[in-house]
C-alpha cells in the first residue's frame, strides 16, 4: 500500500511538471508571436494601429498570466489518493 501511495504521488507530480512545461513552452511561442505583432504594428497608423495596440496589450497581459514561471514555484500539493487510484498501482 505504501508503494502504491508513493507511485500515485510521483505520477501526480510528474503530470503537474509536464503541464507546467507545456504551458511555459506555449507562453514562449505566444511571446514570439507578440514580438511579430509589435513589429507589424510599427507599420500601421491611425485607428488600425490603435486597435492592434489594444490587442497587443491584452495578449501581453495574457501571456504573463499563463506562464507558470510568473507564479509561485513550489511542490504541488499531494492530494490523498482515492481507493481506485491505489488499486491501479497495486
QUIZI-V502026 format. One record per backbone hydrogen bond with DSSP energy under -1.0 kcal/mol. NH is the residue of the N-H (numbers start at 1). CO is the residue of the C=O. If there is no record, write none. Layout:
# QUIZI-V502026
nh=NH co=CO
nh=NH co=CO
This chain:
# QUIZI-V502026
nh=5 co=1
nh=6 co=2
nh=7 co=3
nh=8 co=4
nh=9 co=5
nh=10 co=6
nh=11 co=7
nh=12 co=8
nh=13 co=9
nh=14 co=10
nh=15 co=11
nh=16 co=12
nh=17 co=13
nh=18 co=14
nh=19 co=15
nh=20 co=16
nh=21 co=17
nh=22 co=18
nh=23 co=19
nh=24 co=20
nh=25 co=21
nh=26 co=22
nh=27 co=23
nh=28 co=24
nh=29 co=25
nh=30 co=26
nh=31 co=27
nh=32 co=28
nh=33 co=29
nh=34 co=30
nh=35 co=31
nh=36 co=32
nh=37 co=33
nh=38 co=34
nh=39 co=35
nh=40 co=36
nh=41 co=37
nh=42 co=38
nh=43 co=40
nh=44 co=41
nh=50 co=46
nh=51 co=47
nh=52 co=48
nh=53 co=49
nh=54 co=50
nh=55 co=51
nh=56 co=52
nh=57 co=53
nh=58 co=54
nh=59 co=55
nh=60 co=56
nh=61 co=57
nh=62 co=58
nh=63 co=59
nh=64 co=60
nh=65 co=61
nh=66 co=62
nh=67 co=63
nh=70 co=67
nh=71 co=68
nh=86 co=82
nh=87 co=83
nh=88 co=84
nh=89 co=86
